[in-house]
Amino acid sequence: MMEKKNKQRITVLGVGNILFTDEGFGVRVIEALLEHYVFPEDVSVVDGGVLGLRLLGVISESDRLIVVDAIRNGGKPGDLHRLNGEDIPARIRAKNSLHQVDFLETLAAARAMDRVPEVVILGVEPKDMETFGIELTPTVQRKIEPVMMRVLGELDCLGVSYRKRRSSVCV
């Protein structure tokens, strides 16, 4: 990837509750990104969990925000989604999960401060978000890599330079 200095502050934010199966998808994608890639200092890759309004600082300091989450959008489990613009408030208002309600409130607070970044939400249609358990369902687990590639694609479009981490095992 070509080196290019990015002048925007970009945040990749994974949200969700890792204690309820597929609800933790966004956090699991963030973990995979941090494990496999190194990002420049103007890109923050953040495990937002279910922090809601406590993420106001992170969100309001960003020019671009890429959110990764499990999204109930009327598809079948494992379907990938990309939401932006007017699609975001409508889908979040559908109260797909508790943290999405908090996320809408956080965006509204950022708007009140006149600090709303450009937002894209990438996610997967969950299979199960009610069962207590830290493992993703196999259908959703298989979507970590494709969504991770979509996040990297969004960063590519923004001119962000990142690199793959070197493996600690050399053969």
C-alpha positions as CSV (number, residue, x, y, z in Angstrom):
1,M,0.0,0.0,0.0
2,M,1.3,3.5,-0.9
3,E,2.4,5.8,1.9
4,K,0.1,8.8,2.1
5,K,-0.2,11.2,5.0
6,N,-3.8,11.4,6.1
7,K,-5.0,14.7,7.6
8,Q,-8.3,13.4,9.0
9,R,-8.7,11.8,12.4
10,I,-10.3,8.4,11.7
11,T,-11.8,6.0,14.3
12,V,-12.7,2.4,13.8
13,L,-15.1,1.5,16.6
14,G,-16.3,-1.9,17.5
15,V,-19.4,-2.0,19.6
16,G,-21.3,-4.8,21.3
17,N,-21.6,-7.0,24.3
18,I,-19.2,-10.0,24.1
19,L,-21.3,-11.8,26.8
20,F,-24.3,-12.4,24.4
21,T,-23.0,-14.5,21.5
22,D,-23.3,-12.6,18.2
23,E,-23.8,-9.3,20.0
24,G,-20.0,-9.2,20.5
25,F,-19.3,-9.3,16.8
26,G,-18.0,-5.7,16.5
27,V,-15.6,-6.2,19.4
28,R,-14.3,-9.4,17.9
29,V,-13.6,-7.7,14.5
30,I,-11.6,-5.0,16.4
31,E,-9.6,-7.7,18.2
32,A,-8.8,-9.3,14.9
33,L,-7.8,-6.0,13.3
34,L,-5.4,-5.2,16.1
35,E,-4.0,-8.7,16.1
36,H,-3.2,-8.6,12.4
37,Y,-2.6,-5.0,11.4
38,V,-0.7,-1.9,12.5
39,F,-2.4,1.5,11.9
40,P,-0.9,5.0,11.7
41,E,-1.3,7.4,14.6
42,D,-4.2,9.3,13.0
43,V,-6.3,6.1,13.0
44,S,-7.7,4.9,16.3
45,V,-9.0,1.3,16.5
46,V,-11.2,1.1,19.6
47,D,-13.1,-1.6,21.4
48,G,-16.1,0.4,22.4
49,G,-18.0,-2.5,24.0
50,V,-21.3,-1.1,25.3
51,L,-19.9,2.2,26.6
52,G,-22.6,4.4,24.9
53,L,-22.3,8.0,26.0
54,R,-18.8,7.4,27.4
55,L,-17.7,7.2,23.8
56,L,-18.7,10.8,23.2
57,G,-15.0,12.0,23.4
58,V,-13.8,9.3,20.9
59,I,-16.7,10.1,18.5
60,S,-16.5,13.9,18.7
61,E,-12.8,13.9,18.1
62,S,-13.1,12.0,14.9
63,D,-13.6,13.3,11.4
64,R,-14.5,9.8,10.1
65,L,-16.1,7.0,12.1
66,I,-16.3,3.4,10.9
67,V,-18.5,1.5,13.3
68,V,-18.5,-2.3,13.3
69,D,-21.5,-4.1,14.9
70,A,-24.1,-6.8,14.7
71,I,-27.0,-5.3,12.7
72,R,-30.5,-6.7,12.5
73,N,-31.5,-5.4,9.1
74,G,-34.1,-7.9,8.0
75,G,-31.6,-10.3,6.3
76,K,-30.6,-13.8,7.0
77,P,-27.9,-14.6,9.6
78,G,-24.5,-13.9,8.1
79,D,-25.6,-11.2,5.6
80,L,-23.2,-8.3,5.5
81,H,-24.5,-4.7,5.8
82,R,-23.1,-1.3,5.1
83,L,-25.1,1.7,6.5
84,N,-24.4,5.4,6.1
85,G,-26.2,8.7,5.9
86,E,-29.9,8.6,6.5
87,D,-29.9,4.8,6.9
88,I,-28.1,5.0,10.2
89,P,-30.7,6.7,12.4
90,A,-33.5,4.7,11.0
91,R,-31.8,1.4,11.7
92,I,-30.6,2.4,15.1
93,R,-34.1,3.7,16.1
94,A,-35.3,0.2,15.3
95,K,-33.7,-0.7,18.7
96,N,-31.8,-3.7,17.4
97,S,-29.9,-3.8,20.7
98,L,-29.5,-1.7,23.8
99,H,-26.0,-0.4,22.9
100,Q,-27.4,0.9,19.6
101,V,-29.9,3.1,21.5
102,D,-26.9,4.5,23.5
103,F,-25.0,4.9,20.2
104,L,-27.8,7.1,18.8
105,E,-27.9,9.2,21.9
106,T,-24.1,9.6,21.6
107,L,-24.4,10.7,18.0
108,A,-27.1,13.2,19.0
109,A,-24.9,14.6,21.8
110,A,-22.0,14.9,19.3
111,R,-24.4,16.7,16.9
112,A,-25.4,19.1,19.7
113,M,-21.7,19.9,20.1
114,D,-21.4,20.3,16.3
115,R,-18.9,17.5,16.2
116,V,-20.5,14.8,14.2
117,P,-18.1,12.8,12.1
118,E,-18.9,11.2,8.8
119,V,-20.2,7.7,9.9
120,V,-20.3,4.3,8.2
121,I,-21.6,1.2,10.0
122,L,-20.4,-2.2,8.8
123,G,-21.8,-5.3,10.2
124,V,-23.4,-8.7,10.0
125,E,-26.9,-10.0,10.4
126,P,-26.7,-11.9,13.7
127,K,-28.1,-15.4,14.3
128,D,-28.3,-15.1,18.1
129,M,-27.9,-12.1,20.4
130,E,-29.9,-13.4,23.4
131,T,-28.0,-16.5,24.5
132,F,-25.4,-15.9,27.2
133,G,-22.1,-17.0,25.9
134,I,-18.8,-15.5,24.7
135,E,-18.5,-17.5,21.5
136,L,-20.0,-16.2,18.2
137,T,-22.2,-18.5,16.3
138,P,-20.3,-20.3,13.5
139,T,-22.3,-18.4,10.9
140,V,-21.3,-15.0,12.3
141,Q,-17.7,-16.2,13.3
142,R,-17.0,-16.8,9.6
143,K,-17.8,-13.2,8.8
144,I,-15.0,-11.7,10.9
145,E,-12.5,-11.8,8.0
146,P,-14.9,-10.4,5.3
147,V,-15.9,-7.5,7.6
148,M,-12.3,-6.9,8.5
149,M,-11.5,-6.7,4.8
150,R,-14.4,-4.2,4.4
151,V,-13.0,-2.0,7.1
152,L,-9.6,-2.1,5.4
153,G,-11.4,-1.2,2.1
154,E,-13.0,1.8,3.8
155,L,-9.6,2.9,5.1
156,D,-8.1,2.4,1.6
157,C,-10.8,4.8,0.2
158,L,-9.7,7.3,2.8
159,G,-6.0,7.0,1.8
160,V,-4.9,5.4,5.0
161,S,-1.6,3.5,5.2
162,Y,-1.6,0.5,7.4
163,R,0.5,-2.7,7.4
164,K,0.1,-6.3,8.2
165,R,1.8,-7.3,11.4
166,R,4.7,-9.7,11.0
167,S,4.1,-13.2,12.3
168,S,6.1,-14.1,15.4
169,V,6.7,-17.5,13.9
170,C,9.1,-17.5,11.0
171,V,9.5,-20.6,8.8
